[in-house]
Amino acid sequence: MSQAQDTETVQEDGVIESVSGPVVTATDLDARMNDVVYVGDEGLMGEVIEIEGNSTTIQVYEETSGVGPGEPVENTGEPLSVDLGPGVLDAIYDGVQRPLDVLEEKMGTAFLDRGVDAPGIDFETEWEFTPTVDVGDSVDAGDIVGEVPETESITHKVMVPPDYEGGEVTSVESGEFTVDEVVVELDSGEEITMHQEWPVRQARPADTKETPTVPLVSGQRILDGLFPIAKGGTAAIPGPFGSGKTVTQHQLAKWADADIVVYVGCGERGNEMTEVIEDFPELEDPKTGKPLMSRTCLIANTSNMPVAARESCIYTGITIAEYFRDMGYDVALMADSTSRWAEAMREISSRLEEMPGEEGYPAYLAASLSEFYERAGKFQLMNGLEGSVTAIGAVSPPGGDFSEPVTQNTLRIVKTFWALDADLAERRHFPSINWNESYSLYRQQLDPWFRDNVSDDWPEVRQWAVDVLDEEDELQEIVQLVGKDALPEDQQLTLEVARYLREAWLQQNAFHDVDTYCEPKKTYRMLLAIKTFNDEAFDALEAGVPVEEIQDVDAVPRLNRMNTSDEWNEFIDELESDLKEQIRSLY
């Protein structure tokens, strides 16, 4: 919530009538839907969610213990908004954009008291503003008027706010300014500063939404190789506890080739957010060599924080992502997890005594999920640039049951589905993404990019791998009944090839210095090496060589070392040569 507003905006008081957890009912409050209010003697932040006659229902973003009837409620008359400007990156916020480091300084302890406020960005820090417009230039809403070196990696572009009319530049400044000082004046009387406010529940406008055609390269072989996501796409990562949702999202946040990463920890365990906070400042951005935090914004709303703030943190994250999208950047938003967000909505809904939907979730669950994911996309912007927001949401279905409402409603919306499997996790196969249940609907529109930037035969080689894995899945049912040795030799060889696909290609070690990131060309070459083994092995089998002799070829086990080789190109060239030579020597 923007704290930059003057106290003069606070309007007449209402009075608390009842308190039920995070839901407070007030009377005599002159308010509109989604107005921000301050509740009780301690001034706890809340938001109006229902108005009926003289009775106003508020969801409070802080713990309400000790708040009672008769205490005052103050209305600001403004919706829940975020502060946007230089200083958003390399910051850690709670669910309503209060910077946690500033709150800790205020309190002198990591345990925060209720009613403590701080602006989302620092209004006292001066930033070096370099204008990109001159006096006499005409600018419209969304146009870029200047630049600020916000971090080592990112240049912050100062824009005309989307709700301005625009006009001719009459005055422009250059130098060091705070975010609320005027840097550009227009003949319409509008003044432009480096600071903007924007309501979190309202999507920022763009010109047109386009079909995404460039992949978000993640460096994870199973994602880039089999189930790619586009820049501007949507993806869901459902899975039971301990199956690797959080590590997968951490990997995406670390290695995805987005310009900006917004990581929303929505109701997850505190130690998982601690890991992000400790790791990211020490990691280098693979593209720039700068600290990873310099292109990252973290929103930490852990499981012990108030439930209502969990409901708002997703909107806070997507609004920040849209702001950087409007500068022409490609933004990746990680939401971990949307199930906790849905549970927060369920709790608020039940306290409002609304008619429950399936499993107690509100009837508008699907609409809320759609509203969030639809704000992702690749856009032609109002200023003529292109930008994108890629939304990747983890889902935590109880017991790993994918038929529960949050997973099913998410599946109707997203176009990429990475299904995590507890059985794979128990076998220590990570990432534990089930290749038989997962899918990507972006494959066809991304194939031209892979043909141009990796190899002409990328789609064909990928389809070969999919076919082998599908055949293995069918053969496993027979193996369970009669054993592997009872199969014909060609099917035994298929199972051996599929084993190397799983162990040498699909498995990836997130904690290995080399294997943690795999560029698309390496992903392709590793797959091609396994296909080389497949082709040579079946040629040998047709020539009468027993399958046991083919499996015992010295070069074959080296397929499992491709992933950890620094000089992978030379290693794979030598491996392919040895495979051909040694297998052909058998006949």
N, C-alpha and C positions, 0 to 999 in steps of 0.2 A: 504494500500500500504506500502510495506517495505520502511522505510526511512533509512535503514542501509547502503545503497549503497554509495560509494564514489562519490564525485562531479565529479571525473574524468570520470565517465561513461556518463556524459551528452555530447551529440554529437553536431554537427553543428546546427545552428539555421535555422528555417524556418520563414516565415512571415505570419501573419494573413491576409487573403483576405476578409473574411466576417464572421459575427456573427449573429446567429439566436437562441436566447435563450441559451440553454445549448449546442447547436451544433455550432462548429467553423470550418471554412474551412481555411486551410493553404497551402501555396505554397513553393516550394523549400525545402521541409522537407524530409530528407532521413530516412524513417521509415518503419516498418513492421506492419502488423495487430496486434492489441492489445498491441502495445508498449505504455508505460506510457510516457506522455509528460507534460511539464510545459508551460502554456499558458499565454502570456501577460507580462507586466512589473511586475505584482504582483506574477507571477509564480503559477497560478492556476492549480491544478492537473487535467489531462484529459487522455483519452484513445483513441487510433486510432481505428476507427470502419469502415473506408472505404478509399480505395486508388484508385484513377483514374488518371492515367498519372502523371502529376506534382501536382495534387490537392489531399490533404489529409484531410479527415473529422474526426473531433475529438469530442467526447462527454466529456464535462467538468463537473467535480464533485463538482463545486462550482458556486455561483451566478456570472453571466458574465456581470452584469450592469457596464457600463463605459469602457469595453474592446472594442477596435476598431481596424480597419484595420491598418496594418503597424507595429503593436507590434510584438515582437519576440516570437517564439515557440521553446522550447528546447526539444530534444528527449533524453530519458534515455537509449533507446535500450533494455529495460527490460519489460516483461509483468506485468500486475497488480498482485501483490503478497501480501501475508500476512506474518508477522513475527510470527514464532511458537517457543515456548519454555516456560520455567517457567515464570509465571507472566500473562499468558493469562486468567487464572481463576480469579474470583473475580474482573474482570475488566469490564468497560463500554466503548464501542467503538462507533464511528459513522460508516457509511456504508462502508468506505474504511479503517477501522481499525486504526483510530486515537483515542487514549485514551482521552475521554472527560475531565477527571479530570486534565490531564496534560495540555490540551489546555486552560482550565480555569485558571490554575496557570500562564501560559504564558501571557494570555491576562489580567488577573486581573478582569475579568467579565464573566458572564455566556453567554454573547452575543459575538460570535466568529467573528473575522475578517477573511477576505479571505486570502488565501495563507499561513495560519499557519500550520506548519507540526510538527509531533512528531512521534517517532518510536512506533510500536505496542506493544513492550515490553521494559522494562527498561534495558539498556545496562550497567548501572553502579551498580545495585544491585548485591551483591554476594550471591550465593546459595550454600548450603552444598551438594556437589556431592559425592555419594558413588558408586564406580564402582562395577559392577557385572561380569566383565571379568578380566582375568589376562593376563600378557605378554605371548605370545605364542598361545593364543586362536585364533581360526579362526572365523571371523564374516562376515556376508553377509548383503546386503541392507535390512533394516527394523529390524535387530536384536537389542535387547536392550543391551546397554553397561553400564548403570548405572542408579541410581535413585536419585531423589531430592524431599524432602518433600515440595511440592509447597504450599499446604494449610493444614488446620487441617484434612480435609477429604480425600484429594487426593494425592497420591504419583505420581509424574511426572517421567515418564520413558524416559530416554535419548536414542535415537535410531540412528542407522546408517541411514543417509538420503536415501530415496528410489532410488535416481539417482546415488548413489555411487556404485563402483564395489565391495567393500569389500576386505578382505584379512586377514593377520595375525597381531595380535596386537603386536606392538613393544614397545609401551610406554603407560602407564596409570597413571593418576593422581588421588589423593583423597584429599578432603578438600573444601575450599570455593573459588568459581570462579565466574566471571561474565559470562554472556551467550555467549560471543564471544571469550572467552579464550579456548584454546585447552585442552581437557581432555583425549582424546585417539588418538594415532597415529597408522596408519597401514603401513605395508611394501609396500603397493602400492603407498605410498606417500600421501594418503588422511588423512586429519586431521578432527577429529570430535569434534564439540563444542555442547553446549546445545541449540544453536540457529539454526533453519532451516528457509528457505524461500520456499514458494510454490505458483505457479500461481493459482489464484482462479478459473479460468475457466477450469482447468485440474484436473480430478479426481485422487486422490492418488491411487497408484496400490495396489492390494491385490491378494492373490493366487487364491481363488475360492469364488464364491457367493453361499450360501447355503440356503435351505428352512428353514425359521424360525419356531421354535416349542415351544418357551417359550413366554408367554404373557407379555406385558408391563403392569404391574398391576398399575392402576391409582387411586384406592381408590374411584372411582365414580361408583355407582351401575349399572347405565344404560349402562356404557361402559364395565365394567368387566363382568356384568351379561348377557347382550344381544348382544353387538357389540364389542367384544374384538379386540385389535390390538396386533400384535406380536412384539417382540423386533427385529428390523430390518424391520418393516413393514412401510406402508405409509397410511396416513389418511387425509381426507379433512373435514373441518368444515364449510360448507356454511350456511349463514343465513343473514337475513336483519338486518338493524341497530337496536341496542337495544335488540337483541335476546339472547345475552350472549356468543358470540364468544370469546371475550377477557377474560371473567371470566373463561370460560371453559379451555382456554389455560393456564391461571394463575394456575388453579387447577392442571392441568397436570404437569406444571413446578414445582409446590410445592411438589406434592405427588407421581408422577410416580416413579417406582423403578429403574430408570436409574442411572448410576454412575455419569454421567455428563449431564448437561442441557445447551443447547445453545439457548437463547431466542432472536429472531430477530424481533424487532418492525419495520416493513417495511411500512412507510408512515402512521402510525396510529397517533391518537391524542397524544399530549405531556403529558396530564394528565394521560393517561393510562400507559405510560412508567414510569411516576413519581411514580405511585402506586407500580409498580414492584420494582423500586429502593428503595422505602421506606419500603416495606413489607419484601422483601427477606432477608435483613441483620438481621431482628428481628426474623425470623422464624427458627425453628430447623429442621434439616434433620431428618425425622422419623427413618431412619436406623442407623445414627451415633450419633444423639444428637448434632451435630455441626451446626454452622450457615449455612443456605441454600446457601448463596452466595459463600461459600467455594467450591461448586461444580458447580457453574453457571458462564457462560459468557454471558453478555448482549450486544447486538448490537442495538443501539437506532438511528433509522433513521426516525425521526418524519415527519409529514405532511408538516411542514414549512421548512424542509431542502431541498437542491437542488434535483431536480427530477432525475438527472442522477445517483447520489449516491444511490438512491433507487434501481436502476437496479442492482448495484453491491453488495448490502448488503446481498442478498440471497446467492450469491456465497461465500462471505466472511464467512458467518455462516456455510455453509456446508463444507468448507475447514477446518475450525477449528474443526468441528465435526469429520471429517475423521482423523485428526491428533490424537485426543484422542482415536478414534476407533483403530488406529494402535498400541496403547499401550495395547489393550485387554479390553478396557472399553466398556460398553453399553451406548451409547449417545442418548439423545432425543433432536431433533431440533424442536423448535416451530417457525413457520413463520407466523406473523400476520401483514399484510395479503398479500397473493399472488395476490389479485386483484390490490392492489396499485402498486405492482411490474409490473404487466401486463400493468397498465395505464402508468407507466414510459416508458415501451417499446413502447407503442402506441404513446406517445408524441415524442420520439426520432425518431421513424419510420416516423411519419408524417412530421417532419422537414427535414428528408432525402428525402422526396417526393417519398417514396416507395409505390408500389401498395398496398392499404389497403385490409385486409381480412374482415371477418364478424365484423360489428359494429366498423370498423375502426382499429381493432387490426391488428398487422402485420401478414403476412401469416405464419410466423414461430413461432407463439404463442404456438401451440401444441408441436413443437419440443423443444422449450425452457423449457416448463413445464416438458416434459419427461426427458430432460437432467438433470434437478434438482432432480426430484423424483427418477430417476434411480441410483443416487449416494447413496441413502439409501439402506439398506440391512444388512443381517447377513453374515459375511465374515470369511473365513479361511485366516489368514494373512500370510505375507511372513516370519514372525518370528515364525510361528507355533501356535500362540495364536488364539483365536476367539474374534471377536469384532463386534459391530453392530451400525448402525445409524438408528434411527427411525425418519422419517420426518412427521410432522403433520402441515398441512397448513390451515390457515383460509382463507375463500373466502367471499368477500363482494359483492354479486350480487346486482346491483341497483334495489330497489323495491322488493328485495327477489325473483327475477325471476331466477329460476334455469336453464332456457333454454338459458341463455346468454353464450357467448363463453368460458369465463374463467372457469365457473363451469362445463360446458359440457366437455371441454378438460381435466379438472382435473379428472372428473369421469372416463374417459377412462383409466387413469393411475393408480389411487390409488385403494387399495383393501378394504379400510374401509371408509364408508360414514356416517358421523354423521350430519344429516340434522336438522338444527335449525328451529323452527316454531314460527312465530310472534304471532299466536293465543295462543299458549301455554304460551309465554312470557307475553302476555296481561292478561292471567288468573293467573299470578304469579306462574306458574309451571316451576321450574328450577331444573336441567338443562332442557332447553326447546328443547330437542332433540326428534324429532318426531319418535316414534318407528315403525310407519307404513311405513315411507319412508327410514329410515336408514337401513344399512346392513353392514355385515362384511364377507369377503370371507376367513377369517382366522379361523373361528370357528372349522372346521373339524380337521385342523392340530394342534389346541391348545387343543382340547378335552382330549387327553391323559394326558396332564399336569394337567388339572383341575381334572380329575379322580384320579390322583396320589396324588395331593397336597390339594384337597378340599374334594371331595366326589365322590364315584363311580357313583352315579346317577345324577351328575351335568348336563350333556347334556339333560337327560330326564326331570328333573325339569324345566330347562330353556325352553325346547320346550313346556311344559305345559303352562308356563307363556305366551309365544308367541301365542299359540293357543287361550288362554282366551282373550288376547288383540285384536287379529284378530276378534274373535267372537263379542266382544264389538263394534268394529268399524262397523261391518255389522248391528248389532242391533240398533245402534244409528240412522241410517237412518229411521228405523221403529218408533223409539221413537219420532223423530222429527215430524212424521205424526200423530200418534195416542196416544202418551204419554206412559210413563213407566207402568202405572197401567193396560193398555190393554194387556200387554204381558203375556204369560203363566208364572207360578211361577218359573219354572226352569230357564227361560231366565231372569227373574227379579233377581234371585239369582246370575246368571252369571254376570250381570251388577254390583251387589254389590261386588262380588269378584274382578272384574276388577277395581272397584273404589279404593279398598284397595291396589291393585297392583300399581296403579298410585300414590296414595297419600302417602302410607306408604313405598313403595319400590322404585319407580322410582324418586320421588321427593327427593331432597337432598339439604341441606342448607350449602352453601359454607362458611358462616360466623358464623356457630355454632361450638364451640370448639370440640364437639364430632362428630357431623354429617358430618363435612367437609371431613373426611376420613373414608372409610369403607373397611376393609380388606375383601378379598374374602370369608373367612369362615363366617364372619358376613353377607355378602351379601347372601350367600347360606342359612344360618339359618333363616334370615328374610323371604326369599322367601318360605322356607319350612314351616314356621309358617302360612303364608297365604294359602299355599296349604293344611295344616292341617285343617284350617277353612273351606276351600272349600270342602274337603272330608267329614268332619263331618256334614257340613251343608246339603250337598246333600243326605247323609244317613238319616238325620232327615226329609228332604223333602219327601223322598221315604216312610218314616214311617208315613206320614200324618201330619207332623207339618207345620203350615202355615209359609210362608216366613217372615211375619212381626215379629213373635215370635223369629225366628232365628236371625233376624237383631237386636232384642232388648236384646240379651244376653249380660250381663254386661262385659264379658271379651273381646268382639269383638273390641270396640273402642281402647283398649290398643295396638292393632296392630300399631296404629299411633305413639306410643311412643317408639317403638323398636329402631328407628334410633338415638334417643338422650340418650339412656341408657348407662351409663358407664359400668356397669356389665351386658353386653348384653347377655352373655351365660346363666347366672342364670335367667335373666328376661325372655328370650324366653322359657327356660325350664318350668318355672312356668306358662307362658302364654299358652303354648301348653297344659299343664296339665289342666288348668282351662277351656280352650276351649272345650276339650273333655268331661270333667266332666259336665259342664253347658249345653252344647248342648245335650248330651245323656240323661240328666235329663228331657228333654222335651218330651221324648217318652219311 
